[in-house]
Amino acid sequence: MTHLTAGDLGWFAAVLAAAGVFAAPVIIAAARRAEGIGLVLLLTALALGTGVTWVAALIVAFTLPSARPRAPRYPAAAPPRRW
């Protein structure tokens, strides 16, 4: 029977952290409810070869328009004044 050592747990934590960083563009796009999340998924899948496509996926995740409606900057009409 083999036992886990502190070194084994360290490697496991490192691999888990690397997977989280690798999936960051998809997590960001999903949290923003981006409209083109498929593009982010594709770029992240292509990122297995180089880090350039991962950076592109991260940029796309932040720049895609969100599906959430934006709140108006200013109210449509000012409330009536009471004197």
JOWO-V754165 format. One record per residue. RES is the residue in one letter. SS is DSSP state (@ for helix, = for strand, . for the rest). Layout:
BEGIN
RES:SS ; RES:SS
END
This chain:
BEGIN
M:. ; T:. ; H:. ; L:. ; T:. ; A:@ ; G:@ ; D:@ ; L:@ ; G:@ ; W:@ ; F:@ ; A:@ ; A:@ ; V:@ ; L:@ ; A:@ ; A:@ ; A:@ ; G:@ ; V:@ ; F:@ ; A:. ; A:@ ; P:@ ; V:@ ; I:@ ; I:@ ; A:@ ; A:@ ; A:@ ; R:@ ; R:. ; A:= ; E:. ; G:. ; I:@ ; G:@ ; L:@ ; V:@ ; L:@ ; L:@ ; L:@ ; T:@ ; A:@ ; L:@ ; A:. ; L:. ; G:. ; T:. ; G:. ; V:@ ; T:@ ; W:@ ; V:@ ; A:@ ; A:@ ; L:@ ; I:@ ; V:@ ; A:@ ; F:@ ; T:@ ; L:. ; P:. ; S:= ; A:. ; R:. ; P:. ; R:. ; A:. ; P:. ; R:. ; Y:. ; P:. ; A:. ; A:. ; A:. ; P:. ; P:. ; R:. ; R:. ; W:.
END
